[in-house]
Amino acid sequence: AVLALDNGLARTPPMGWLHWERFLCATDCATDPRRCVSEQLFVEIADVMAAEGWRDAGYEFVCIDDCWMAPTRDKQGRLQADPKRFPSGVRKLADYVHSKGLKLGIYGDVGNRTCAGFPGSYNHYDLDAQTFASWGVDLLKFDGCNSGTLELLAEGYKRMSLALNKTGRSIVYSCEWPFYLRPVQQPNYTEIKQYCNHWRNFFDVYDSWSSIKSILDWTALHQDSIVKIAGPGGWNDPDMVSIFVFLSQLVIGNFGLSWDQAVTQMAMWAIMAAPLFMSNDLRHISPEAKWLLQNKEVIAINQDLLGKQGYRITKDKNFELWERPLSGQAYAVAVLNQQEIGGPQNFTFSLSFLGNGLACNPACSVQQLLPASRDWGVYSWVSSLSVEVNPTGTVLLKI
């Protein structure tokens, strides 16, 4: 059988926009049409992504999450979009998104109901995969609610992977498989990567510093088991970015993060080779958030073709030092200050510490990318760097 690993997709972490963190399961279009999960929302987001530089920065997927469906399947047993909120149907919406040079993502569930109670794909994997392909869908986020036993969960994720490949359409496969396994058993990431293009390990990201911090802490704690499996074709997904929420959702551009915390999320999602899925309202976003989310140098680190995930190399009181090997013998380095009180603090480290001593041997250039871009010049292998970092902030360097 041809597995998702061989589907030729997700050679770099996928990038796009996802409705969940910002718009949740808002289905009352009569009262609040601008915030309702509807055809109109996705058309307007696609328009903005094409017109305001998001697509050109690399954000190519417009993703529908839970709550898009009608409460029941149609007479042929097929999933159907809610007819009031998606009057033209998903196929027409996909055609529109494609006309903007973008791709459409959709949501399903391995169990008999989605997390919000809409029809799941249990016992309908082949039919649902064929339906999604016939609509022109380009990505499937497959959740794990209401799946019964762990055996049924695993079987469902595998069967949907094979069903998607059988359609002949290129569909990126985003799984929540390890997240639902972890409370009971250690996930087999080698197996998961055979079937999925990226996978969630941890809870939904929220529009808050405590959520971002918990994801980073969890990732560092488990890096020995998860970092080595990431690479072209399969990625660990910390969830969205809220200015963005790694989906990986980036929650940048929303309400819960300070500027320094937004910089931390963008920098660390790049270090972690995370899928970059924004969950925000791109129709109303500040110039600062737009600058951060569209930062070409930071996105280049996230999308680096070597495809190695970064990792924490030291923790010293409130400071953490992370590195990510890049192509061309370069390294991305993040200095994170987790202290939540006081003012900026300095962290000093030896360049010989990076890349097992290879990153700066015999010399290297240092460029700061975040929170602002500046050239630090050339250093020798025995040099030390002193970096000033704001509370809950991160300085991102390229060595």
Buried (B, 14 or more C-beta within 10 A) or exposed (E): EEBBBEBEBBEBBBBBBBBBBBBBBBBEBEEEEBBBBBBBBBBBBBBBBBEBEBBEBBBBBBBBBBBBBBEEBEEEEBBBBBEEBBEEBBBBBBBBBBEBEBBBBBBBBBBBBBBBBBBBBBEBBBBBBBBBBBBBBBBBBBBBBBBEEEEBBBBBBBBBBBBBBBBEBBBBBBBBBBBBBBEEEEBBBEBBBBBBBBBBBBEBBBBBBEBBBBBBBBBBEBBEEBBEBBBBBBBBBBBBBBBBBBBBBBBBBBEBBEBBBBBBBBBBBBBBBBBBBBBBBBEEBEEBBBEBBBBEBBBBBBBBEBBBBBBBBEEEEBBBBBBBBBEEEBBBBBBBBBBEEEEEBEBEBEBBBBBEEEBBBEEBEBBBBBBEEEEBEEBEBEBEBEBEBBBBBBBBBBB
